Amino acid sequence: MRDQLFRRLTPDFYVAPQLEADDFERARALGIATIVNNRPDGEAADQLAHTEAQEIATAAGMTYVHVPVVSGRLQQSDVEAMRRAIDGHDGPFLAYCRSGTRSCQLWALAVAPDMPSDAIVRAAAGAGYDLDPLRPLLDDIRAGRR
């Protein structure tokens, strides 16, 4: 059992490091409705392929969305895709990547227009992620400057 795998950011949004096949059933048992995979295929040899993860999530009764983001190369189009995933599907959500950090950052940028920066940074810190360096960008997004 991988303790503390799912880290709660809000009542409806969790992030996690790479999921294994049995983690999908655990997610469903916790009430997760939508899985968001933020890893591009082939990022690591030991990761589930996107199509395999989709099959497992669907078989477990969850919606599956693939928003692949190359580590260190986050683009505005990635943020927009994440926002569409959140707005277009039912929660609770579980987003995952290699460590959970990329998914956390992507969530933060996607919700920044609607959620105060302090609340985003606090939520991330409570889950073990330091988003304080993103605060100026989150403030700009919230203010409509980006």
Phi, psi and omega in degrees: 000129181263094183296148177060026180294313182267116182255122185277124174264316177220173178302336182246008183217125179236155171232159183204159169286180182318128177274147171257166186307317183286346178291335181294319177294321176298319179297315180297320180297333177276357178096009178296132179257329184226129175259132176242116180265117180259013180258133171286148177300145176081008180294325177214150183293332186265006182272153173292138174293153180307313182294324178293316178297320179297316179298317181293316180297315180296318178297331179276359177088019180250156171281146181233132178231133179252114176237078185288133180229123177288129181305129179081002182229042180296128181245159176302323179297329176293317179297316179297320178295322178293319179297318177298321179297317180291314183288332187262001183224162179277142173263179002293154183250150169228114177255141180221156175211203182296312184241347186100340183295312180300317178296321178295314179297318180296317175302312183302314181292326180289325182266354184304326178296336187246354186229131180301144182304318179301319180293321178296311182297319178296316180299316179296316180299321178297337178262002177095017181243135180263103178255010181305322178298339179274353186307314179301320178293317178299319177298317179296318179297314181300322181278357179080017180272355178219000000 
